[in-house]
Amino acid sequence: MHRHETDYLYVVIGGGSLQTIYGDGRCDAPRRMEDGDVRFRVVEGENVHEAINVGETPWRNIVIELKQ
């Protein structure tokens, strides 16, 4: 598990499948992401989660946190 306290985005490097599990036990369905996909997340308060690679290939990304 890790925590984000400010908005952030990430860029997927290579494709793969990822599942998110949140600090309160909720989990998202696995989702497929492709090379070059960019995802933006708005954080209100904090976002505690774990990202699990559920695919068969390495999953990589670059995370950019927007500091205040």
Helices and strands as residue ranges (DSSP letters): E 2-4, E 8-13, E 16-22, E 31-33, E 38-41, E 47-53, E 60-65
